[in-house]
Amino acid sequence: MIDNTNVNSVFDAKVVDPNGEKVGTVKQVYVDNTDGRPLFASVATGLFGTSESFVPLEGADVTGDELRVRYDKATIKDAPRIDADGELADDEQDRLFDHYGLGSGITTGTDQGTRTGTDDFVAGAGSTTTSTDDSGIGTDGVRGAGHDVSGEDTDDAMTRSEQRLNVGTQNVQSGRARLRKHIVTEQQNVTVPVQHEELRVESEPITDANVDAATDGPELSEEEHAVTLNEERVVVDKETVPVERVRVGKETVTDQEQVSEEVAHEEIDLDEDGRTRR
C-alpha cells in the first residue's frame, strides 16, 4: 500500500504490471491536496522513456525499487495523454477516472463522493493549503515543500531541464558461418587414342629377284604361318591430390546509421503586465 509515509520510495521505481511485465519508471507522484494521499504516478514509457502515462496508485505496492500496480501494461500505455505539468485539471482527472473505470471512487479524505484535485510533489509531501474549493485543490495558492527541485522550500529561482539524447552501440550476434565439405560425384568424359593391329594379306608376282626364295623347298607341300595381332586397351586409374585451401575470415566494416528520436525541454515564460516574454 502506498501512503504519505512511504511515497519517497516510489520515485524512480520500476513499474511492473500484475503479470510482472515492466512498464516504465516513475517520474512524478500526484497527491491529494487535502491529506497528502498519493493518487497517481506518472510513468516514463516508450523508447528512451520519452512518453509519460498516468497510473492510479490505489492498490499498488512497492518492494525495494519495484512498484507493482494493479493495471496491465497495455491499459497504462493506452491511458489519455496528459502533460505532466504540475497540476491535473478537472477534465483531465475525469478522463483518467473513466479510462481506469474508477468513477468517483477516489475521493478526498473529508468530502465523500467528491473527486479530489491532484498536484505533483517531488517528495510526495501533502499540501499546506488552508482551504479547498469544490475540486479539492487548495485555493490559497500555497504549495507543499519540494514542489520544485530547487530545494524543499522553493525559492525565487526556477530550474529549467531538458532531455538529452545519449546514443551508443552494443555488440550483438548477427549470424554464424562455418565451412563444411562434402563429396560430389560427377561424370568426366575423356577421349584416349588407342592402337590395334589388323591383318593385311599381300601377294607379289614371281620375279627373278624372288624366284630362288619361292622355289626353295619341295615342289608341293602343306604349310602354316601364324600371325599374332596386338591392340591397346584403356586402363583407368584414380588418384587424390590436394588442389586448394579455403578458410573463412571476418573483417570489420563501418556503416553510418541515422537515429531519430524526440527529446523534450522546458521553456520558461515570464508574464509581466499582460506581456509574455520567453
Contacts in CASP RR format, 6 or more apart in sequence:
PFRMAT RR
TARGET T0000
AUTHOR 0000-0000-0000
METHOD contacts of the structure
MODEL  1
MIDNTNVNSVFDAKVVDPNGEKVGTVKQVYVDNTDGRPLFASVATGLFGT
SESFVPLEGADVTGDELRVRYDKATIKDAPRIDADGELADDEQDRLFDHY
GLGSGITTGTDQGTRTGTDDFVAGAGSTTTSTDDSGIGTDGVRGAGHDVS
GEDTDDAMTRSEQRLNVGTQNVQSGRARLRKHIVTEQQNVTVPVQHEELR
VESEPITDANVDAATDGPELSEEEHAVTLNEERVVVDKETVPVERVRVGK
ETVTDQEQVSEEVAHEEIDLDEDGRTRR
1 59 0 8 1.000
1 60 0 8 1.000
1 61 0 8 1.000
2 10 0 8 1.000
2 38 0 8 1.000
2 57 0 8 1.000
2 59 0 8 1.000
2 60 0 8 1.000
2 61 0 8 1.000
2 62 0 8 1.000
2 67 0 8 1.000
3 37 0 8 1.000
3 38 0 8 1.000
4 31 0 8 1.000
4 35 0 8 1.000
4 36 0 8 1.000
4 37 0 8 1.000
4 38 0 8 1.000
4 124 0 8 1.000
4 125 0 8 1.000
4 126 0 8 1.000
6 62 0 8 1.000
7 29 0 8 1.000
7 31 0 8 1.000
7 38 0 8 1.000
7 123 0 8 1.000
7 124 0 8 1.000
7 125 0 8 1.000
8 123 0 8 1.000
8 124 0 8 1.000
9 62 0 8 1.000
9 64 0 8 1.000
10 26 0 8 1.000
10 29 0 8 1.000
10 38 0 8 1.000
10 41 0 8 1.000
10 57 0 8 1.000
10 62 0 8 1.000
10 67 0 8 1.000
11 26 0 8 1.000
11 27 0 8 1.000
11 29 0 8 1.000
11 122 0 8 1.000
12 25 0 8 1.000
12 26 0 8 1.000
12 27 0 8 1.000
12 65 0 8 1.000
13 25 0 8 1.000
13 26 0 8 1.000
13 62 0 8 1.000
13 64 0 8 1.000
13 65 0 8 1.000
13 66 0 8 1.000
13 67 0 8 1.000
14 22 0 8 1.000
14 24 0 8 1.000
14 25 0 8 1.000
14 65 0 8 1.000
14 66 0 8 1.000
14 67 0 8 1.000
15 22 0 8 1.000
15 23 0 8 1.000
15 24 0 8 1.000
15 25 0 8 1.000
15 26 0 8 1.000
15 41 0 8 1.000
15 43 0 8 1.000
15 55 0 8 1.000
15 67 0 8 1.000
15 68 0 8 1.000
15 69 0 8 1.000
15 76 0 8 1.000
16 22 0 8 1.000
16 23 0 8 1.000
16 66 0 8 1.000
16 67 0 8 1.000
16 68 0 8 1.000
16 69 0 8 1.000
17 23 0 8 1.000
17 68 0 8 1.000
17 69 0 8 1.000
17 71 0 8 1.000
17 72 0 8 1.000
17 73 0 8 1.000
17 76 0 8 1.000
18 68 0 8 1.000
18 69 0 8 1.000
18 70 0 8 1.000
18 71 0 8 1.000
18 72 0 8 1.000
19 72 0 8 1.000
19 73 0 8 1.000
20 68 0 8 1.000
21 72 0 8 1.000
21 73 0 8 1.000
22 73 0 8 1.000
23 43 0 8 1.000
23 45 0 8 1.000
23 53 0 8 1.000
23 55 0 8 1.000
23 69 0 8 1.000
23 73 0 8 1.000
23 76 0 8 1.000
23 77 0 8 1.000
24 43 0 8 1.000
24 44 0 8 1.000
24 45 0 8 1.000
24 46 0 8 1.000
24 49 0 8 1.000
25 43 0 8 1.000
25 44 0 8 1.000
25 49 0 8 1.000
26 41 0 8 1.000
26 42 0 8 1.000
26 43 0 8 1.000
26 44 0 8 1.000
26 67 0 8 1.000
27 41 0 8 1.000
27 42 0 8 1.000
27 43 0 8 1.000
27 44 0 8 1.000
27 52 0 8 1.000
27 84 0 8 1.000
28 41 0 8 1.000
28 42 0 8 1.000
28 84 0 8 1.000
28 86 0 8 1.000
28 120 0 8 1.000
28 122 0 8 1.000
29 38 0 8 1.000
29 40 0 8 1.000
29 41 0 8 1.000
29 42 0 8 1.000
29 57 0 8 1.000
29 120 0 8 1.000
29 121 0 8 1.000
29 124 0 8 1.000
30 38 0 8 1.000
30 39 0 8 1.000
30 40 0 8 1.000
30 41 0 8 1.000
30 42 0 8 1.000
30 54 0 8 1.000
30 86 0 8 1.000
30 88 0 8 1.000
30 118 0 8 1.000
30 119 0 8 1.000
30 120 0 8 1.000
31 37 0 8 1.000
31 38 0 8 1.000
31 39 0 8 1.000
31 118 0 8 1.000
31 119 0 8 1.000
31 120 0 8 1.000
31 121 0 8 1.000
31 124 0 8 1.000
31 125 0 8 1.000
31 126 0 8 1.000
31 127 0 8 1.000
32 38 0 8 1.000
32 39 0 8 1.000
32 108 0 8 1.000
32 109 0 8 1.000
32 116 0 8 1.000
32 117 0 8 1.000
32 118 0 8 1.000
32 126 0 8 1.000
32 136 0 8 1.000
33 116 0 8 1.000
33 117 0 8 1.000
33 118 0 8 1.000
33 119 0 8 1.000
33 126 0 8 1.000
33 127 0 8 1.000
33 129 0 8 1.000
33 132 0 8 1.000
33 136 0 8 1.000
33 137 0 8 1.000
33 138 0 8 1.000
34 108 0 8 1.000
34 109 0 8 1.000
34 110 0 8 1.000
34 116 0 8 1.000
34 127 0 8 1.000
34 132 0 8 1.000
34 136 0 8 1.000
35 108 0 8 1.000
35 109 0 8 1.000
35 126 0 8 1.000
36 124 0 8 1.000
36 125 0 8 1.000
36 126 0 8 1.000
36 127 0 8 1.000
37 109 0 8 1.000
38 57 0 8 1.000
38 124 0 8 1.000
39 56 0 8 1.000
39 57 0 8 1.000
39 58 0 8 1.000
39 106 0 8 1.000
39 116 0 8 1.000
39 118 0 8 1.000
40 54 0 8 1.000
40 55 0 8 1.000
40 56 0 8 1.000
40 57 0 8 1.000
40 88 0 8 1.000
40 96 0 8 1.000
40 118 0 8 1.000
41 54 0 8 1.000
41 55 0 8 1.000
41 57 0 8 1.000
41 60 0 8 1.000
41 67 0 8 1.000
42 52 0 8 1.000
42 53 0 8 1.000
42 54 0 8 1.000
42 84 0 8 1.000
42 120 0 8 1.000
43 52 0 8 1.000
43 53 0 8 1.000
43 54 0 8 1.000
43 55 0 8 1.000
43 76 0 8 1.000
44 50 0 8 1.000
44 51 0 8 1.000
44 52 0 8 1.000
45 51 0 8 1.000
45 52 0 8 1.000
45 53 0 8 1.000
45 76 0 8 1.000
45 77 0 8 1.000
46 77 0 8 1.000
47 261 0 8 1.000
48 165 0 8 1.000
48 261 0 8 1.000
50 163 0 8 1.000
50 261 0 8 1.000
50 262 0 8 1.000
50 263 0 8 1.000
50 264 0 8 1.000
51 81 0 8 1.000
52 84 0 8 1.000
53 76 0 8 1.000
53 77 0 8 1.000
53 79 0 8 1.000
54 79 0 8 1.000
54 80 0 8 1.000
54 82 0 8 1.000
54 84 0 8 1.000
54 96 0 8 1.000
55 69 0 8 1.000
55 71 0 8 1.000
55 76 0 8 1.000
55 79 0 8 1.000
55 100 0 8 1.000
56 69 0 8 1.000
56 70 0 8 1.000
56 71 0 8 1.000
56 96 0 8 1.000
56 100 0 8 1.000
56 102 0 8 1.000
56 106 0 8 1.000
57 69 0 8 1.000
58 70 0 8 1.000
58 102 0 8 1.000
58 106 0 8 1.000
59 69 0 8 1.000
59 70 0 8 1.000
60 67 0 8 1.000
60 68 0 8 1.000
60 69 0 8 1.000
60 70 0 8 1.000
61 67 0 8 1.000
61 68 0 8 1.000
62 68 0 8 1.000
69 76 0 8 1.000
71 100 0 8 1.000
75 99 0 8 1.000
75 100 0 8 1.000
78 99 0 8 1.000
79 96 0 8 1.000
79 99 0 8 1.000
79 100 0 8 1.000
80 92 0 8 1.000
80 95 0 8 1.000
80 96 0 8 1.000
80 99 0 8 1.000
82 88 0 8 1.000
82 92 0 8 1.000
82 95 0 8 1.000
82 96 0 8 1.000
84 120 0 8 1.000
86 119 0 8 1.000
86 120 0 8 1.000
87 118 0 8 1.000
87 119 0 8 1.000
87 120 0 8 1.000
87 137 0 8 1.000
88 96 0 8 1.000
88 117 0 8 1.000
88 118 0 8 1.000
88 119 0 8 1.000
90 115 0 8 1.000
90 117 0 8 1.000
90 135 0 8 1.000
93 115 0 8 1.000
93 117 0 8 1.000
93 118 0 8 1.000
94 115 0 8 1.000
96 102 0 8 1.000
97 103 0 8 1.000
97 104 0 8 1.000
97 105 0 8 1.000
97 106 0 8 1.000
97 115 0 8 1.000
104 113 0 8 1.000
104 114 0 8 1.000
104 115 0 8 1.000
105 113 0 8 1.000
105 115 0 8 1.000
106 115 0 8 1.000
106 116 0 8 1.000
107 113 0 8 1.000
107 114 0 8 1.000
107 115 0 8 1.000
107 116 0 8 1.000
108 114 0 8 1.000
108 116 0 8 1.000
108 132 0 8 1.000
108 136 0 8 1.000
109 116 0 8 1.000
111 136 0 8 1.000
114 134 0 8 1.000
114 136 0 8 1.000
115 135 0 8 1.000
116 135 0 8 1.000
116 136 0 8 1.000
117 135 0 8 1.000
117 136 0 8 1.000
117 137 0 8 1.000
118 137 0 8 1.000
119 127 0 8 1.000
119 137 0 8 1.000
119 143 0 8 1.000
119 147 0 8 1.000
120 147 0 8 1.000
121 127 0 8 1.000
121 143 0 8 1.000
121 144 0 8 1.000
121 145 0 8 1.000
121 146 0 8 1.000
121 147 0 8 1.000
122 146 0 8 1.000
122 147 0 8 1.000
122 148 0 8 1.000
122 149 0 8 1.000
123 145 0 8 1.000
123 146 0 8 1.000
123 152 0 8 1.000
125 144 0 8 1.000
125 145 0 8 1.000
125 146 0 8 1.000
126 144 0 8 1.000
127 138 0 8 1.000
127 142 0 8 1.000
127 143 0 8 1.000
127 144 0 8 1.000
128 142 0 8 1.000
128 143 0 8 1.000
128 144 0 8 1.000
128 145 0 8 1.000
129 137 0 8 1.000
129 138 0 8 1.000
129 139 0 8 1.000
129 140 0 8 1.000
129 141 0 8 1.000
129 142 0 8 1.000
130 140 0 8 1.000
130 142 0 8 1.000
131 138 0 8 1.000
131 139 0 8 1.000
131 140 0 8 1.000
132 138 0 8 1.000
132 139 0 8 1.000
133 139 0 8 1.000
143 154 0 8 1.000
145 152 0 8 1.000
145 153 0 8 1.000
146 152 0 8 1.000
146 153 0 8 1.000
146 154 0 8 1.000
147 154 0 8 1.000
148 154 0 8 1.000
148 158 0 8 1.000
148 159 0 8 1.000
149 159 0 8 1.000
150 157 0 8 1.000
150 158 0 8 1.000
150 159 0 8 1.000
158 268 0 8 1.000
160 265 0 8 1.000
160 266 0 8 1.000
160 267 0 8 1.000
160 268 0 8 1.000
161 265 0 8 1.000
161 266 0 8 1.000
162 263 0 8 1.000
162 264 0 8 1.000
162 265 0 8 1.000
162 266 0 8 1.000
163 263 0 8 1.000
163 264 0 8 1.000
163 265 0 8 1.000
164 263 0 8 1.000
165 259 0 8 1.000
165 261 0 8 1.000
165 263 0 8 1.000
167 259 0 8 1.000
177 248 0 8 1.000
178 248 0 8 1.000
179 246 0 8 1.000
179 247 0 8 1.000
179 248 0 8 1.000
192 234 0 8 1.000
194 231 0 8 1.000
194 232 0 8 1.000
194 233 0 8 1.000
194 234 0 8 1.000
195 231 0 8 1.000
195 232 0 8 1.000
196 229 0 8 1.000
196 230 0 8 1.000
196 231 0 8 1.000
196 232 0 8 1.000
197 229 0 8 1.000
197 230 0 8 1.000
197 231 0 8 1.000
198 229 0 8 1.000
199 227 0 8 1.000
199 229 0 8 1.000
204 210 0 8 1.000
206 214 0 8 1.000
267 278 0 8 1.000
268 278 0 8 1.000
269 276 0 8 1.000
269 277 0 8 1.000
269 278 0 8 1.000
270 276 0 8 1.000
270 277 0 8 1.000
270 278 0 8 1.000
END
